[in-house]
Amino acid sequence: MRSPSPAEWFDRPDPASGEAGLRFKCTMCGNCCTGPEGYVLVSDAEIAALAGRLGMSPGEFTDRYTHMTPPGRSLIEKETHFGRDCIFLDRDKIAGKAVCGVYEDRPAQCRTWPFWKSNLVSKRAWELSKRRCPGMGQGPLSTPVQIRVMRDVVEM
C-alpha cells in the first residue's frame, strides 16, 4: 500500500540529495529590500526595539521612519537607482553588498524571508522568487517544520 503524499511540496525529499526542506543563505544582494513601491510592516514592539537601537523614542521613530499603508504601518523607502530601497538598507558600508543597518532588530517580515506564504504556495512560486534572490537554494537546509514556523509568522 502506498503512503499518503506529503502535505506540501517542500515536504518531498529532493531527488538529488534525498533531503526534505529548502535551502537559503543571504548573499547581501539587497534584492529583497528594494524594488517597486512596497511595504515592510512593523508592529509596536518592533518599533520600540528599532527606536531603542537608534536612541530615540517610539514616537520619534514612528514619525521619522514609518508611514501608514493600506495593510498597516510600514518602514519608509528611499529612491535609488536600484528602485525603492528600505530606509535602513546600506549599500556603502561594504563594497558590492547591501547591508541591513538594523539587522539584529529587523522586523519579522525581514527575518522570515524567503519563507513567506507567497513564495511557498507552490514549487513554481519558489522557483520564480529564486530568479530574484540568489540565496534561495543555497546554504543550510531548513526543515519543513522550520519553514512552516517562519511562514506562519507574517501574512506575506
URWOLIN-V154059 format. One record per backbone hydrogen bond with DSSP energy under -1.0 kcal/mol. CO is the residue of the C=O (numbers start at 1). NH is the residue of the N-H. If there is no record, write none. Layout:
# URWOLIN-V154059
CO:NH
CO:NH
This chain:
# URWOLIN-V154059
8:11
9:12
10:21
14:18
19:14
22:142
23:137
28:98
30:33
33:86
35:84
40:75
43:47
44:48
45:49
46:50
47:51
48:52
49:53
50:54
51:56
57:61
58:62
59:63
60:64
61:65
62:66
65:76
67:74
69:72
72:69
73:42
74:67
76:87
78:85
83:80
85:78
86:89
88:101
90:99
94:97
99:90
100:103
102:105
103:106
107:111
108:112
112:115
114:116
116:120
117:121
122:126
123:127
124:128
125:129
126:130
129:132
129:133
133:136
135:25
135:138
140:24
142:22
143:147
144:148
145:149
146:150
147:151
148:152
150:153
